[in-house]
Amino acid sequence: MPFKTFAEKLQLPETACLSVRAPTPLPFDLDGFHWGDDILFDETTGEMDYDSGFTKSTQLLLEKLIHQCLMEKCGYRTREVLLFGFGQGGMVALDVAARLEHGIQPSKAFEPSPQTGGSLKMGPTEHKPSNATGDTSDGFGSQEGLGGVISVGGYVPHTIPPHKNGKYRSPILLCKAKSKSAVKEYHTNRLKDLFQDVQVVEWEKAGDSMPRSREEMMPIMEFFSRRLRSMRGVPEGSVEIT
């Protein structure tokens, strides 16, 4: 998969990268998958409207991937989870970040087993599941948020509700083309209205695409360097102050 190769080339230290495929096949025997609840077409241009709702995809990512797999089985906190998405994938990543803080609760089908517990060694870092420590401060509806979201050419979905007490805390990096981008000015303005920490980078090219040069990759790598939690050289028992 292209994103698997991209993750391998990043070579991020002390970081596990998961390449996640969209759950729904495209219709009409088209090759590929999509994240939306439905497929809509713009009557003016005839092009696919990517903002077709992400209820099923967001619930799937929140419950099965983040809560059940990363948090309960592997012991990660939400602060240690970063999302990267391109186009519609970036949109669903933004939706996940908002819905997690807004308080979507995992369904009974994905509630952790009573046997879940213990710890998992991930390189030099020891992760302990929240149900083993009794700490639920970073569960769904948390005030901590995700470690960050990088959206390349993916604008904020119109269905994201406003935060109940201010703005969402997950840091956002939005990368877009300077011209012919799907991300318009009103999209970036709404993104800044919803999230408290938003960085927008415009690449000197026409049309949104994945980064293709060192110059385009630099803000992405800088974002990773700020947000990834490396324990290399950190004394045991140290506490992060935010």
Residue pairs with C-beta under 8 A, 6 or more apart in sequence:
1 19
1 21
3 19
3 84
4 19
6 210
7 17
7 19
8 17
10 17
10 221
10 224
12 224
12 228
13 228
13 230
13 232
14 122
14 123
14 124
14 125
14 228
14 230
14 231
14 232
15 228
16 122
18 65
20 61
20 65
21 33
22 32
22 33
22 34
22 35
22 57
22 88
22 89
23 33
23 35
23 56
23 57
23 60
24 33
24 34
24 35
24 36
24 56
24 57
25 32
25 33
26 32
26 33
26 34
26 39
27 39
34 88
35 54
35 57
35 88
35 89
35 91
35 92
36 50
36 51
36 52
36 53
36 54
36 57
36 88
37 52
37 53
37 54
37 55
37 56
37 57
38 52
38 53
39 48
39 52
40 48
40 49
40 52
41 47
41 48
41 49
42 48
42 49
50 87
50 88
50 91
50 154
50 182
51 91
51 155
51 157
51 158
53 157
53 159
54 91
54 92
54 95
54 157
54 159
55 159
57 92
57 95
58 92
58 95
58 96
58 99
58 104
59 104
59 107
61 92
61 96
62 96
62 99
62 100
62 104
62 106
62 140
63 106
63 107
63 109
63 110
64 110
66 78
66 81
66 96
66 100
67 106
67 110
67 139
67 140
68 106
68 110
68 112
70 76
70 81
71 77
71 78
71 129
71 130
71 139
72 112
72 116
72 129
72 130
72 131
73 116
73 129
74 120
74 122
74 127
74 129
75 119
75 120
75 127
75 128
75 129
75 130
75 132
76 127
77 127
77 130
77 138
77 144
78 100
78 138
78 139
78 142
78 144
78 145
78 146
78 147
79 138
79 144
79 145
79 146
79 147
79 229
80 127
80 147
80 229
81 146
81 147
82 146
82 147
82 148
82 149
82 150
82 224
82 227
82 228
83 93
83 96
83 97
83 146
83 148
83 149
83 150
84 93
84 149
84 150
84 152
85 91
85 92
85 93
85 149
85 150
85 151
85 152
85 154
86 152
86 153
86 154
86 208
86 210
87 152
87 153
87 154
87 182
87 208
88 154
89 154
90 149
90 150
90 151
90 152
90 153
90 154
90 155
90 174
91 151
91 154
91 155
91 156
91 157
92 154
92 157
93 149
93 150
93 151
93 154
94 149
94 151
94 154
94 156
94 157
94 160
94 172
94 191
95 157
95 159
95 160
96 146
96 149
97 145
97 146
97 149
97 168
97 170
97 172
97 195
98 160
98 161
98 163
98 168
98 170
98 194
98 195
99 160
100 140
100 141
100 142
100 145
100 146
100 170
101 141
101 142
101 143
101 145
101 163
101 168
101 169
101 170
102 141
102 161
102 163
102 164
102 168
103 140
103 141
103 164
104 140
104 141
105 140
105 141
106 140
112 129
112 131
116 129
116 131
116 132
117 129
117 131
117 132
118 128
118 129
118 132
119 126
119 127
119 128
119 129
119 132
120 126
120 127
123 231
124 231
124 232
125 229
125 231
130 136
130 138
130 139
137 143
137 144
138 144
143 169
144 169
145 168
145 169
145 170
145 171
146 170
147 170
147 171
147 227
147 228
147 229
148 170
148 171
148 172
148 173
148 223
148 227
149 170
149 171
149 172
149 173
150 173
150 175
150 220
150 223
151 172
151 173
151 174
151 175
152 175
152 176
152 208
152 210
152 211
153 175
153 176
153 177
153 181
153 182
153 183
153 208
153 209
154 174
154 182
154 183
155 182
155 183
155 184
155 187
155 188
155 191
156 187
156 190
156 191
156 194
160 194
162 193
162 194
163 194
166 196
167 193
167 194
167 195
167 196
168 194
168 195
168 196
169 195
169 196
169 197
170 195
170 197
171 195
171 197
171 198
171 199
171 223
171 227
172 191
172 195
172 197
172 198
172 199
173 199
173 201
173 219
173 220
173 223
174 183
174 188
174 191
174 198
174 199
174 200
174 201
175 201
175 203
175 211
175 216
175 219
175 220
176 182
176 183
176 200
176 201
176 202
176 203
176 208
177 202
177 203
177 205
177 206
177 207
177 208
177 209
178 202
178 203
178 204
178 205
178 206
179 205
179 206
179 207
180 206
180 207
180 208
181 207
181 208
182 208
183 208
188 198
188 200
191 198
191 200
192 198
199 219
199 223
201 219
203 211
203 216
211 217
211 220
229 240
